[in-house]
């Protein structure tokens, strides 16, 4: 009887250790994910001015191409 109880106690202790080890990598992964999210937010805040100029340039080129297309269509 005592041996069975001792084995049960030992089994429960091992199960608790396995559960604790299973939670550890999740915590580390969550920390890495939090750091990555913070870096992405910081990079999003540092939007370079070149991006706005590039967007205006692309819009202007599209507008000119559409305008030329309309002029050629109605000639």
MDAnalysis code that builds the backbone (N, CA, C; Angstrom):
import MDAnalysis as mda
import numpy as np

u = mda.Universe.empty(225, n_residues=75, atom_resindex=np.repeat(np.arange(75), 3), trajectory=True)
u.add_TopologyAttr("name", ["N", "CA", "C"] * 75)
u.add_TopologyAttr("resid", np.arange(1, 76))
u.add_TopologyAttr("resname", ["UNK", "UNK", "UNK", "UNK", "UNK", "UNK", "UNK", "UNK", "UNK", "UNK", "UNK", "UNK", "UNK", "UNK", "UNK", "UNK", "UNK", "UNK", "UNK", "UNK", "UNK", "UNK", "UNK", "UNK", "UNK", "UNK", "UNK", "UNK", "UNK", "UNK", "UNK", "UNK", "UNK", "UNK", "UNK", "UNK", "UNK", "UNK", "UNK", "UNK", "UNK", "UNK", "UNK", "UNK", "UNK", "UNK", "UNK", "UNK", "UNK", "UNK", "UNK", "UNK", "UNK", "UNK", "UNK", "UNK", "UNK", "UNK", "UNK", "UNK", "UNK", "UNK", "UNK", "UNK", "UNK", "UNK", "UNK", "UNK", "UNK", "UNK", "UNK", "UNK", "UNK", "UNK", "UNK"])
u.atoms.positions = np.array([
    [0.807, -1.180, 0.000],
    [0.000, 0.000, 0.000],
    [0.864, 1.264, 0.000],
    [1.844, 1.259, 0.870],
    [2.726, 2.414, 0.984],
    [3.491, 2.647, -0.312],
    [3.883, 1.554, -0.948],
    [4.621, 1.684, -2.205],
    [3.736, 2.305, -3.276],
    [2.473, 1.931, -3.294],
    [1.553, 2.487, -4.289],
    [1.337, 3.982, -4.042],
    [1.199, 4.364, -2.790],
    [1.026, 5.782, -2.462],
    [2.281, 6.567, -2.834],
    [3.422, 6.001, -2.523],
    [4.679, 6.671, -2.862],
    [4.811, 6.822, -4.372],
    [4.411, 5.784, -5.107],
    [4.472, 5.853, -6.571],
    [3.495, 6.901, -7.098],
    [2.300, 6.980, -6.502],
    [1.321, 7.980, -6.921],
    [1.826, 9.401, -6.653],
    [2.417, 9.587, -5.486],
    [2.967, 10.903, -5.150],
    [4.079, 11.256, -6.123],
    [4.930, 10.304, -6.412],
    [6.031, 10.533, -7.352],
    [5.487, 10.853, -8.746],
    [4.452, 10.141, -9.160],
    [3.838, 10.382, -10.469],
    [3.245, 11.784, -10.524],
    [2.580, 12.208, -9.470],
    [2.009, 13.556, -9.438],
    [3.103, 14.625, -9.476],
    [4.199, 14.388, -8.774],
    [5.310, 15.342, -8.798],
    [5.910, 15.446, -10.195],
    [6.062, 14.307, -10.848],
    [6.591, 14.325, -12.217],
    [5.628, 15.034, -13.164],
    [4.338, 14.807, -12.991],
    [3.346, 15.474, -13.839],
    [3.405, 16.988, -13.643],
    [3.566, 17.434, -12.404],
    [3.684, 18.870, -12.139],
    [4.936, 19.455, -12.786],
    [6.032, 18.727, -12.741],
    [7.269, 19.201, -13.365],
    [7.110, 19.305, -14.879],
    [6.453, 18.319, -15.470],
    [6.236, 18.346, -16.921],
    [5.362, 19.535, -17.295],
    [4.323, 19.799, -16.511],
    [3.467, 20.951, -16.780],
    [4.247, 22.255, -16.659],
    [5.100, 22.346, -15.650],
    [5.901, 23.556, -15.463],
    [6.872, 23.746, -16.627],
    [7.462, 22.675, -17.104],
    [8.376, 22.778, -18.247],
    [7.622, 23.136, -19.515],
    [6.402, 22.675, -19.635],
    [5.601, 23.000, -20.810],
    [5.237, 24.468, -20.867],
    [5.079, 25.109, -19.718],
    [4.723, 26.522, -19.688],
    [5.912, 27.434, -19.943],
    [7.098, 26.994, -19.653],
    [8.291, 27.825, -19.778],
    [8.539, 28.301, -21.211],
    [8.547, 27.430, -22.211],
    [8.785, 27.916, -23.573],
    [7.685, 28.864, -24.057],
    [6.438, 28.659, -23.605],
    [5.372, 29.561, -24.004],
    [5.641, 30.969, -23.485],
    [6.140, 31.054, -22.272],
    [6.443, 32.356, -21.683],
    [7.566, 33.039, -22.459],
    [8.604, 32.280, -22.803],
    [9.713, 32.852, -23.569],
    [9.246, 33.266, -24.960],
    [8.413, 32.456, -25.575],
    [7.886, 32.798, -26.896],
    [7.043, 34.061, -26.817],
    [6.259, 34.190, -25.762],
    [5.432, 35.383, -25.593],
    [6.308, 36.618, -25.416],
    [7.407, 36.481, -24.677],
    [8.322, 37.612, -24.517],
    [8.927, 38.017, -25.857],
    [9.332, 37.039, -26.651],
    [9.903, 37.338, -27.964],
    [8.865, 38.005, -28.857],
    [7.627, 37.527, -28.800],
    [6.554, 38.105, -29.601],
    [6.276, 39.541, -29.170],
    [6.286, 39.793, -27.874],
    [6.075, 41.153, -27.377],
    [7.177, 42.092, -27.849],
    [8.436, 41.627, -27.805],
    [9.550, 42.454, -28.285],
    [9.410, 42.740, -29.779],
    [9.001, 41.734, -30.545],
    [8.832, 41.911, -31.984],
    [7.719, 42.914, -32.281],
    [6.603, 42.819, -31.553],
    [5.512, 43.772, -31.748],
    [5.959, 45.193, -31.424],
    [6.756, 45.344, -30.377],
    [7.252, 46.671, -30.004],
    [8.163, 47.227, -31.090],
    [9.026, 46.377, -31.656],
    [9.919, 46.836, -32.720],
    [9.123, 47.248, -33.952],
    [8.089, 46.489, -34.296],
    [7.271, 46.822, -35.465],
    [6.548, 48.146, -35.241],
    [6.025, 48.351, -34.030],
    [5.354, 49.623, -33.724],
    [6.326, 50.788, -33.820],
    [7.533, 50.609, -33.313],
    [8.535, 51.670, -33.385],
    [8.913, 51.976, -34.830],
    [9.046, 50.948, -35.646],
    [9.380, 51.171, -37.056],
    [8.227, 51.835, -37.796],
    [7.002, 51.519, -37.428],
    [5.848, 52.137, -38.081],
    [5.766, 53.623, -37.740],
    [6.184, 53.988, -36.547],
    [6.160, 55.395, -36.152],
    [7.226, 56.196, -36.884],
    [8.334, 55.563, -37.241],
    [9.437, 56.238, -37.926],
    [9.239, 56.155, -39.435],
    [8.116, 56.652, -39.919],
    [7.823, 56.598, -41.348],
    [8.666, 57.661, -42.064],
    [9.490, 57.242, -43.000],
    [10.353, 58.208, -43.684],
    [9.553, 59.120, -44.617],
    [10.080, 60.303, -44.863],
    [9.407, 61.254, -45.742],
    [9.450, 60.783, -47.190],
    [10.443, 59.983, -47.531],
    [10.579, 59.496, -48.903],
    [9.340, 58.717, -49.324],
    [8.727, 58.017, -48.400],
    [7.558, 57.208, -48.735],
    [6.428, 58.090, -49.238],
    [6.181, 59.218, -48.583],
    [5.118, 60.110, -49.038],
    [5.432, 60.671, -50.417],
    [6.664, 61.066, -50.646],
    [7.051, 61.581, -51.953],
    [6.903, 60.529, -53.035],
    [7.252, 59.301, -52.716],
    [7.121, 58.207, -53.679],
    [5.655, 57.965, -54.014],
    [4.783, 58.033, -53.011],
    [3.355, 57.839, -53.265],
    [2.814, 58.935, -54.176],
    [3.233, 60.175, -53.949],
    [2.796, 61.271, -54.813],
    [3.303, 61.088, -56.236],
    [4.529, 60.634, -56.382],
    [5.101, 60.411, -57.706],
    [4.326, 59.330, -58.456],
    [4.020, 58.236, -57.791],
    [3.255, 57.159, -58.431],
    [1.872, 57.662, -58.820],
    [1.234, 58.422, -57.948],
    [-0.085, 58.986, -58.264],
    [-0.028, 59.916, -59.460],
    [1.005, 60.733, -59.529],
    [1.170, 61.657, -60.652],
    [1.385, 60.898, -61.956],
    [2.218, 59.869, -61.931],
    [2.470, 59.067, -63.136],
    [1.182, 58.395, -63.601],
    [0.408, 57.845, -62.687],
    [-0.861, 57.202, -63.057],
    [-1.810, 58.234, -63.655],
    [-1.881, 59.413, -63.054],
    [-2.751, 60.469, -63.570],
    [-2.343, 60.887, -64.978],
    [-1.051, 61.049, -65.213],
    [-0.563, 61.450, -66.542],
    [-0.857, 60.360, -67.564],
    [-0.667, 59.100, -67.203],
    [-0.943, 58.001, -68.136],
    [-2.428, 57.965, -68.484],
    [-3.294, 58.150, -67.502],
    [-4.742, 58.165, -67.765],
    [-5.095, 59.358, -68.639],
    [-4.515, 60.508, -68.368],
    [-4.779, 61.706, -69.165],
    [-4.333, 61.509, -70.610],
    [-3.153, 60.951, -70.820],
    [-2.666, 60.676, -72.179],
    [-3.576, 59.664, -72.864],
    [-4.003, 58.652, -72.138],
    [-4.916, 57.662, -72.715],
    [-6.229, 58.279, -73.142],
    [-6.763, 59.181, -72.340],
    [-8.021, 59.845, -72.706],
    [-7.828, 60.745, -73.917],
    [-6.702, 61.455, -73.986],
    [-6.437, 62.322, -75.135],
    [-6.311, 61.505, -76.417],
    [-5.649, 60.348, -76.334],
    [-5.495, 59.509, -77.523],
    [-6.829, 58.880, -77.931],
    [-7.694, 58.599, -76.961],
    [-8.986, 57.993, -77.270],
    [-9.897, 58.962, -78.015],
    [-9.866, 60.234, -77.667],
    [-10.795, 61.200, -78.244],
    [-10.238, 61.926, -79.460],
    [-9.060, 61.585, -79.937],
    [-8.505, 62.203, -81.146],
    [-9.069, 61.603, -82.374],
])
